[in-house]
Amino acid sequence: MTTELLRIATAGSVDDGKSTLIGRLLWDSKSVFEDQAAAVEEASTRRGEATNLALLTDGLRAEREQGITIDVAYRYFATPRRTFIVADTPGHVQYTRNMVTGASTADLAVILVDARKGLVDQSRRHAFLSRLLRVPHLVLAVNKMDLVGWDEDVFRAIVAAFPYDATAIPLSALHGDNVVERSANSPWYQGPALLEHLESVDVATSHHLGDARFPVQYVIRDGASDYRGYAGQVASGVLRPGDEVEVLPSGIRTTIAAIDTYDGPVDAAFAPMSVTVRLADDVDVSRGDMVVGAGGRPDVTQDLTATVCWMTDEPLRPGSRVLVKHTTRTATAVVKTLDQRLDVATLEPVPATELALNDIGRVTLRTARPLFADDYAENRATGSFVLIDELTGATAGAGMVGS
């Protein structure tokens, strides 16, 4: 039986307990192999500590030595109701790009706050970035409540100061209170434990179900049977045999003859299904083209105005050349203008002449060939893109159209 998948990003300030919380979820949901559990117990004993659940996620030697998270660590676990992919993102401001990476595909973000410290700048920054990235669901996890005596007033004050709508949960990741099971230490809290909420949150709202978007990944041909199909992953909307569609960039209209999968034909395909679409007419379609619903097309443009998070040491400046990877289509581009940069301390836009490592700013790109883009606020799949260094092929930035 297939279970729903929920992608989660955890974020917050340094030492708020993100790695410990994920370790607790893995440990208490019995998603830890025996050899992993034994290794954690051994390492904790060697350090003279109680079982240190953060060791389940802080996999890099530098992370273990410094007691901080540097890279984005992805962990997987499952319950009978749902499968989870958890991105443990760094808390340090210099690793903002890593947090953006982890949250960019998330259905839900957990913002951790130390109950003793309340909301700090980095907590607010990560909450803002989660909203900027249009993560559909936010959880405010007020951790270390045991260290403030489970004081309800402390919890309520933090919730009142949080700038966005979120499901707020008081917990202690170290001791497991309100993580997998509800705790008797917070009788004043009537809401769900964290795992209860993760199992019940509506994943369907995380997928764009409006206009159909199908970027073509590969053309499948069989000369013996005259089979021609277009393989890819549905980015949004629903495709059905008989639907009228438009192929971009040609603009030719046709209808869907059939939709094939590994298990055979289907009557409908929706995000994020990987399928092969057959068209009724012999249309010239290549990798990087897009099949869209006839009722609403994306913006076909060579000028992209977008919010960009810059992720490499060499600054981005007007005139810089990059590759833009948008869905399955790649195009060379030049930076026409750099309009502003986000001041990560105040979260306000300021004038800028360049974007340095971890900077977030507004830029306009001119691409060598048209892209088929929606506004990121309307469609995360077709409103996002990756910037690639032309010389090295390394990822240099991530962008959100219009956002």
ZAMAR-860619 format. One record per atom (N, C-alpha, C): residue in one letter; x, y negated, z negated. Coordinates in steps of 0.02 Angstrom, whole numbers, plus 50000, padded with zeros to 5 digits. Last residue first. Layout:
<nodes>
AXYZ ...
</nodes>
This chain:
<nodes>
S504244817650373 S504084818150301 S504304812050262 G504564818250509 G504084813250486 G504034812650411 V505204834050489 V504954829250537 V504444824650504 M506584837350398 M505864837850395 M505564832250437 G508144846650405 G507714840850417 G506974842550413 A509794849750347 A509104852150357 A508654846150362 G511504852650399 G510964848950367 G510294852350381 A512464861250446 A512684854650422 A512134850750387 T513054877350467 T512464873350450 T512704866850418 A514324879350593 A514104879650523 A513474875450514 G514924878350715 G514334882550711 G514054883150641 T516004870050738 T516104875950695 T515514880750695 L515554860350831 L516214863450837 L516274869950799 E514254856150796 E514394858550864 E515044862350869 D513394860450653 D514004857350678 D514184860450746 I511634858950652 I512214863350656 I512804859450684 L510154857150561 L510674853850599 L511314858050595 V508524864050573 V509204864550545 V509674860850591 F506834858850534 F507374860750579 F508034860950541 S505034858150523 S505704858450493 S506214860550545 G503784859550573 G503984852750554 G504684852550524 T503424872250589 T503594868650650 T503774861350636 A503254875750451 A503624879950497 A503864876150558 R502454866350387 R503144867050365 R503564870950417 N501334855350439 N501554862050457 N502294862750440 E501044843050384 E500504847050411 E500704854250424 A502234837650344 A501684837550296 A501104841950318 Y502974838050461 Y503124842950408 Y502564843350357 D502134836850615 D502344833450554 D502424838650499 D502784848050741 D502244845050702 D502534841150644 A503614849350899 A503624848450826 A502974845550799 F504544855051010 F503814855451001 F503684855350925 L505754845651106 L505574850451053 L504824849951042 P506614842951262 P506054841851215 P505984847651165 R508394840151259 R507804842951290 R507234842751239 A509274832751185 A509394833251257 A508814836351294 T508594821051064 T508794827751086 T508854828051161 R508964809450947 R508774809951018 R509044816651043 L508374805950783 L508794809950828 L508514809650899 T508404795450648 T508074796850711 T508574800250757 V508264797950470 V508644797150531 V508184798050591 R508334795250299 R507904795050358 R508324793650420 G509134806650179 G508974800150210 G508534800950271 I510124812550050 I509484813450085 I509294806750115 D511734819850017 D511294814050026 D510664816150064 N512604830550014 N512034830649968 N511564824649974 L513894821050087 L513684827550060 L513154826850007 A513174805850158 A513724809950134 A513444816650108 L512624796550290 L512404801450240 L513004805850222 E512794778950321 E512984785850330 E512654790150277 T512284766850291 T512624767350356 T512854774450370 A510764761550211 A511334765950216 A511624765750287 P509644754650087 P509974754350152 P510594758750153 V508624766349993 V509094760749995 V509414760550064 P507154772549910 P507564771849970 P508004765649967 E507214780249747 E506984774849790 E507434774449852 L507654788049643 L507184791049691 L506854785749735 T508664784149561 T508024780449554 T507474783549597 A509624793849592 A509534791649523 A508844788449513 V509674795549727 V509444801249688 V509354799549614 D509104785549847 D509504784949786 D509264790349739 L509064790350012 L508714790949949 L509214790349892 R509364778850144 R509584784550104 R509194784450038 Q508864774050311 Q508924773150239 Q509164779550206 D509104775550452 D508694770150426 D508794768850352 L510084777550579 L510064780050510 L509724774450470 T509794782050750 T509784777250695 T509814780950628 K510244792750833 K510104786050860 K510144780850805 V511284805850842 V510944801750792 V510864794750820 V510964817650970 V511374812250944 V510964808350894 A510964835251011 A510644828950991 A511164823950968 T510554850551094 T511044845651072 T510684839151057 A509424862951034 A509574857451080 A510134853151051 T508514878051026 T509104874251005 T509264869051058 R507104886850965 R507384882451018 R507964878450989 T506334893250874 T506794897350914 T507154893350968 T506324880250761 T506014886850774 T506514891050814 H507714871550803 H507014870650784 H506624876650807 K509234865650779 K508914872150785 K508204871450757 V510244854150855 V509624854750818 V509324861650831 L511934849650839 L511444854150869 L510834854350824 V512584832750851 V512424838950815 V512004843450860 R513544818150844 R513244823350886 R513154829650845 S513334801350786 S513564808150774 S513194812950820 G512704789250802 G513164791350855 G513434798450846 P512664785550630 P512394784150696 P512914785750750 R513324799650535 R513284792550551 R512914791550617 L513684810350404 L513254809450463 L513164801950474 P515324815150345 P514704811350342 P514334811250408 E515904831050304 E515964825750354 E515314821750357 D515394840750214 D515834835350190 D515904829650239 T513604844650221 T514314845850235 T514734839750218 M512234842350218 M512514847850179 M513244849350192 W510884831150201 W511534832450233 W511944837150188 C509234831550238 C509694832850183 C510354835050214 V508184819950318 V508724824750325 V509104825350259 T506654816150387 T507044815950324 T507554821550327 A506504809350554 A506454814650504 A506834812750441 T506024807850717 T506154803950656 T506014808550597 L506564812950871 L506334815450806 L506524810450752 D506264813151036 D506444808450983 D506134810850917 Q505754821251128 Q506474821351123 Q506724816451070 T504244831151111 T504634825051107 T505374826351108 V502664835251088 V503204837151133 V503644831051141 D501814839250946 D502114833550981 D502704836051023 P500704853250976 P501164849250936 P501414843350977 R498934853951022 R499644855151036 R500074851050988 G497434861651008 G497854856650975 G498584858250985 G496734871051085 G496374865651052 G496794860351020 A497524881251130 A497314876251179 A496974870251146 G498904885651027 G498184885551039 G497984879951085 V500454889751108 V500064886051059 V499324886651077 V502034896351124 V501334897451142 V500914894251088 M503564889451173 M503074890351120 M502374891251149 D505284894051211 D504634891251228 D504144892551170 G506314901451161 G506314894351145 G505674890851167 R506404912451297 R506564911251228 R506604903651215 S505114908951421 S505784910751400 S505854909751325 V503954911851551 V504044910451479 V504734912951459 D502964909651681 D503684909451666 D503774907251594 V501584920751691 V501834914051675 V502584914551660 D500364928851752 D501094929451759 D501394922351752 D499034929951630 D499324927751694 D500074928451693 A498764934651503 A498344937051559 A498654935451627 L500124940051398 L499694934851428 L499344937551489 R500494947551244 R500454948251316 R499954943251343 V501574946051107 V500974943451140 V501034944651215 T502084955150971 T502224953851042 T501574951951076 V502484949250804 V502074952750854 V502364951550923 S502534946950634 S502964947550693 S502604951950744 M501594935750530 M501654942150565 M502134941550624 P501354926750420 P501984926650458 P502094933150496 A500124920150530 A500764919250496 A500784923450432 F499234932650628 F499264926350590 F499934926150554 A498254940550750 A498914939550720 A498944932850687 A497014952750788 A497194945950769 A497894945950739 D496904965650829 D496374961050851 D496534953850833 V498334974650892 V497934971850838 V497434966950867 P499154989850949 P498804983550960 P498414981250899 G500494997250844 G499974997250896 G499634990550903 D501514995950755 D501005001050741 D500445001250792 Y502214985450805 Y502564991950801 Y502054997550791 T500984976850905 T501434977450848 T501764984250851 D500254965651026 D500534972151007 D500974971450944 I498864958851095 I499374957551044 I499614964351018 A498304953651258 A498354958451203 A498904956251155 A498044941951331 A497774948351354 A497774953451298 I497634925451306 I497994931051277 I497654937551300 T497634914551451 T497324917651393 T497744923551369 T498334898451497 T498134905351512 T497764908051452 R499124884051561 R498624887151517 R498444894051543 I500684875651557 I500234880351592 I499764883551542 G501654867851501 G500964865451497 G500464869951532 S503014870151489 S502714869751556 S502024866751555 P503694872051367 P503544865251389 P503164864751455 L502174879851311 L502604873851313 L503324875951326 V500644885951359 V501354887651352 V501764881251359 E499104887651277 E499524883551320 E500254885451307 V497654898551277 V498274895851249 V498634891651301 E496134905751230 E496484901551279 E497084898351244 D495934922451173 D496024915351158 D496364911851216 G495994935851208 G495444931851237 G495514924451222 P496634941351053 P496534942651124 P495914938851150 R497154927950943 R496724933750958 R496704935051033 L498054920150812 L498024921950884 L497594928150892 V498024907050697 V497824913950712 V497784914750788 G499254896950607 G498634898250643 G498514905650655 S501044898450628 S500444895850595 S499844897650637 A502034906750679 A502224901450632 A501624898650595 V502284923350712 V501764918150711 V501954912950658 Q503774927750790 Q503404927550727 Q502904921850730 G503964937550942 G504134932150895 G503724932750832 A503954941851116 A504014943651045 A504214937651004 Y502964944351247 Y503364939051217 Y503364940151142 G502994956351384 G502734953551322 G503224948551292 R502604965851517 R502954959651499 R502614956751437 Y502664980551613 Y502514977551547 Y502924971251538 D502774988451724 D502584981451734 D502394978051668 S503315000551700 S502594999951687 S502334992851698 A504634998851739 A504275004851760 A503525004151752 G505104987251678 G504964987251750 G504554993151773 D504724979451543 D504784986451561 D504594986951635 R505274966651433 R505064968751499 R505164976251506 I505104953751318 I505154961051325 I504874963051393 V505954939951261 V505514942351314 V505634949851323 Y505944932151101 Y506254936951148 Y505734939051200 Q505324921851032 Q505984923951012 Q506334928051066 V504284908351045 V504494914451078 V505224915951061 P503194902550919 P503834901650953 P504074908350982 F501634899050906 F501994905250915 F502634903950954 R500314892050821 R500984890750844 R501374897350847 A498674885650807 A499104891450821 A499774889250849 D498164874850677 D498314875850747 D498814881550757 G497994881750521 G497654877450570 G497834879350641 L498574887550413 L498094891550451 L497734887650505 H500084888950336 H499684884350377 H499224888450422 H500184896050176 H500284896850248 H499804892250286 S499824893950048 S500514892350065 S500644892850140 T498574898550026 T498634891350035 T499334889250054 A498814911950001 A498544910050066 A498614902650079 V499174913449869 V499704913049919 V499444910649986 D498624907549723 D498364908749790 D498924907849842 V499174916449578 V499154910249617 V498984911949690 S499334928449509 S498664926449527 S498624920249571 E500644931049474 E500264936349506 E499604934049534 L501004919449410 L501344921149472 L500964926549510 H500214920549294 H500084915149342 H500394916749410 E500814931549233 E500094931649250 E499944926549303 L502094926449212 L502004931749261 L501274932449281 L501814916649111 L502094914849176 L501964920149228 A500194918649034 A500914919449034 A501174917949105 P498854906249045 P499174912649060 P499914912649043 G498194896348903 G498314897948974 G498674904648983 Q498054891848777 Q497564896748800 Q497664898848872 Y498954887548637 Y498994887948710 Y498544893548735 W498904889048503 W498574883148530 W498574883048606 P499714899648471 P498994900748471 P498604894948500 S501114904048502 S500794897948528 S500044898948529 N501544916048455 N501864910148426 N501554903548451 A501034926448523 A500664924448463 A500954918148432 S501094924948701 S501424925248636 S500964923048580 R500794935248843 R500634929548802 R500904930548731 E502124942248942 E501524942948901 E501414936748860 V503144936649015 V502764942149045 V502104943149008 V503184923848942 V503504925049006 V503134930649043 N502764921148813 N502374918348869 N502724919048936 D504354924848751 D503694922248735 D503374919048796 G505654929748765 G505124932648806 G504424930048792 H506774924348708 H506414929348669 H505814932348706 L507254916148812 L507714920248774 L507354925948738 A506174908848857 A506454913948901 A506894918648863 S504794903848787 S505474904948765 S505754910648808 L503574891248838 L503864897848834 L504554897848802 P502094883848901 P502614883748849 P502914890748841 I501674878249060 I501704884249018 I502254883348966 A500644869949176 A501144869349123 A501094875349075 T500494867449343 T500264872049290 T500804872149237 A500394850249396 A500744856649390 A500394860949337 D500524834749475 D500074840049451 D500454846649451 Y501924824649419 Y501514827949469 Y501044832949437 P502784819249319 P502474814749368 P501994817949418 F502634821949146 F502804824949210 F502434821249266 A502164817049027 A502674813149061 A502854815849130 A501274826648983 A501014820048999 A501514815849039 V502174837148956 V501674837949009 V501414831149031 I502834831548846 I503204833048907 I502734833748966 A501784830848754 A502124824748774 A502514825748839 R501424844348735 R500944839748767 R501284833348790 F502604849148669 F502394851748734 F501934846848770 V502554841748551 V503134841248594 V502954843548665 D501334846148497 D501404839148517 D502004838048563 E501584859548464 E501124857948519 E501214850848544 D503054867148426 D502674861148411 D502244859248472 W503874878148404 W503254878848441 W502774873048427 G505084873748350 G504564876448305 G503884877248338 V505994870848443 V505624865048416 V505034867448374 L506464882948482 L506944878448450 L506624871948426 D505434888948550 D505614891648483 D506074886948446 M505444883048673 M504954880648625 M505094883248555 K506244885148783 K506564884348717 K506084881348666 N505344876448916 N505724881948887 N506014880048819 V504024873749006 V504354870448949 V504694875848908 A503804873549169 A503954878449117 A504354874949062 L502684869149280 L503114865849232 L503204870649173 V502504874149444 V502424876349375 V502924872349332 L501674870449596 L502184868549546 L502004871449478 H501424875049765 H501234875849695 H501824874049650 P501944871849895 P501224871449881 P501034871549807 V503194860649933 V503074867049900 V502354867049875 R503624849550008 R502934851950014 R502854859049987 L504794843249989 L504814849250030 L504134852650037 L504374833649899 L504604831549965 L504604837450014 R504124841849789 R503564838549822 R503764836249892 S505434845549762 S504924850749774 S504324847949809 L505994833149737 L506204836849796 L505714842449813 F505344830049615 F505244825749674 F505424829549738 A505864840049535 A505144839649545 A504984835549608 H507194836449538 H506994842749567 H506234843049579 R507114824049471 R507384824349539 R507154830849574 R506644827349345 R506224823149389 R506454823649461 S507764834649304 S507094837749305 S506644833949352 Q508754825049308 Q508784830549355 Q508134834349359 D508354816249203 D508374813949273 D508364819649322 V507244825549094 V507854821749108 V507864820149183 L505954828348982 L506124827149052 L506754822949058 G506634836048832 G506104833148872 G506324832348944 K507514842048745 K507744836148782 K507184832548818 R506844852848688 R507204848148644 R507384841648678 A506354860048795 A505874856748751 A506214851648705 D506984858948953 D507174860648884 D506724856748837 V506094864249092 V506264858549050 V506434861248981 L506004870049260 L506124871349189 L506334864949154 I504874872349382 I505314867149356 I505394868249281 V504614883249506 V504594882949433 V505114877849411 A503664882749652 A504274880549618 A504154880349543 L503064892849784 L502964890249717 L503634888349688 D503454896649907 D502744895649897 D502594892149831 A504954890849988 A504594893249929 A503844891949933 T505844886550081 T505384891850103 T504934894350046 S506544876650012 S506274875150079 S505774880350103 A507164879449894 A506464877349891 A506144876749960 G508474882849927 G508054887649892 G507324885949894 T508924871049991 T508924877450026 T508444882349993 V508834861949886 V508424860949945 V508374867449985 M509824867249803 M509124867149779 M508654866349838 N510934864849881 N510754871749866 N510034872249842 R510994850949882 R510864854449945 R510644861649933 T511354848149749 T510674846549772 T510504850349836 Y512494849849677 Y512254855549715 Y511534854549738 Q512734838849601 Q513164839649660 Q512954845649702 V511874840249494 V511674835649547 V512094836749610 H511584856849434 H512014851049441 H511814846849501 G510794868249441 G510524862349407 G510944856149417 P510444879549580 P510884876149532 P510554869949501 T509114891849583 T509484886349613 T509884882549560 D508624907049620 D508884903649561 D509344898149586 A507244912449699 A507864908749712 A508064904949649 V506434927649712 V506574921949668 V507244918949686 I505124935949780 I505814933949795 I505934927549756 F503994948849735 F504254942149724 F504974941649749 T502404956549763 T503134956749770 T503404949649767 R501004961649661 R501344956949705 R502094958349706 R500394971349580 R499974966449614 R500344962449668 P501344979349517 P500824982649559 P500414977749601 T502804969349549 T502314972149503 T501794975749547 A504544966949585 A503854968249606 A503454970749547 F505944956849637 F505614961549592 F504884962149613 Y507504949949679 Y506874953049703 Y506594957349647 R508434934849696 R508284941049660 R507594943449681 Y509734924749750 Y509074927449766 Y508984934149730 A510544910449701 A510524917749692 A509814920149704 V511464897949767 V510774900249762 V510784907849757 D512894894149661 D512574895849724 D511844897449713 I513024890649523 I513314886649577 I512954887849642 T512554889949356 T512384892649421 T512644887949475 I513714892449218 I513254888349258 I513094892049323 G514754897849146 G514094897949116 G513594893549153 Q516014899249195 Q515814892549175 Q515134892349140 E516084912949221 E516594909849180 E516384903049154 R514974915249302 R515014918649237 R515524915149192 E515304907249412 E514704905849375 E514744909049305 A516464913349458 A516504906449435 A515894904549394 R515934925749499 R516394925449442 R516444918449414 L514184926249534 L514854924249552 L515304923949491 G512944929349474 G513344934649503 G514054932649520 D511824927049369 D512434923249383 D512964928049409 T510844937049345 T510784932649403 T511424928949419 L511134944249233 L510794947749287 L510774943649351 L511594935549140 L512094939349177 L511794943249234 A510504931049071 A510754926849127 A511264930549168 L510324939348965 L509964940949026 L510174936649085 N511284945948853 N511284939648891 N510964940948959 T510974952748700 T510894954048771 T510804947448809 A512074943448590 A511494947648602 A511424948548678 E513894943648600 E513234940548607 E512684945848603 G515224947048614 G514964946048547 G514284942648546 R515684950448736 R515704943248719 R515474941848648 R515404963848735 R516104961748740 R516184954448722 T514024963448737 T514364965948677 T515094963648676 S513824958848868 S513584954848811 S513944956948747 A514354969348943 A514654962748948 A514454958348889 E513464979648904 E514184980248891 E514524973448892 E512234974748950 E512324976248879 E513064976448862 V512514974149088 V512354968049051 V512454969048976 A512724987749115 A513264982949127 A513144976449089 A511464993149086 A512044995349046 A512624990349054 A510694986949185 A510544985749114 A511144987449071 Q511284992549298 Q511304985349288 Q511194983749214 D510975006049280 D511685004149279 D511764996649270 E509565005649287 E509895007649225 E510625005549222 F508894990849365 F509144997649367 F509534999249303 V507484981349327 V508214981749321 V508424989049322 S506164979049313 S506424978849381 S507194979049381 K505304977749204 K505634984149217 K505884984649289 S504874965749166 S504454969049216 S504754975649238 D505894962149080 D505254963949050 D504774967149100 W506944959549175 W507024964349119 W506344966749094 L506464949749262 L506704956049288 L506714961449234 L506144939649170 L505634942249214 L505834949149241 R507424937549114 R506874940049072 R506314942949115 G508114932449224 G508334938649194 G507784941749151 I507404920549237 I507364925649290 I507574932449264 L507794914549115 L507094915849130 L507014921149184 T509184913649130 T508914917849077 T508174919449090 S509254904549235 S509504911349245 S509244916049192 K508664893149172 K508384896149233 K508604903349241 G508944885149059 G508784892249050 G508504895649112 D509474872749055 D508764873249038 D508524880549034 D510784870749094 D510664873849028 D509934873849008 V510444856949200 V510924861849175 V510734864249106 S508704855549253 S509354852949234 S509804858549210 G507884864149389 G507894860349327 G508594858049313 A507064878249468 A507484872249468 A507434868749401 T506674891949570 T506724889249502 T507214883449504 A505514896849691 A506144893349678 A506124890949605 I504784911249764 I504824906749707 I505504903349705 R503614918749865 R504294916149863 R504314910649810 L502674933149861 L502704926249836 L503434924249832 L501744944549957 L502404941949941 L502344934749917 E500584957649918 E500734950849940 E501434948849917 T500914974849963 T500714969649916 T500914962849944 T500314989150045 T500704983050050 T500444977850001 M500425006050000 M500005000050000 M500444993850000 
</nodes>
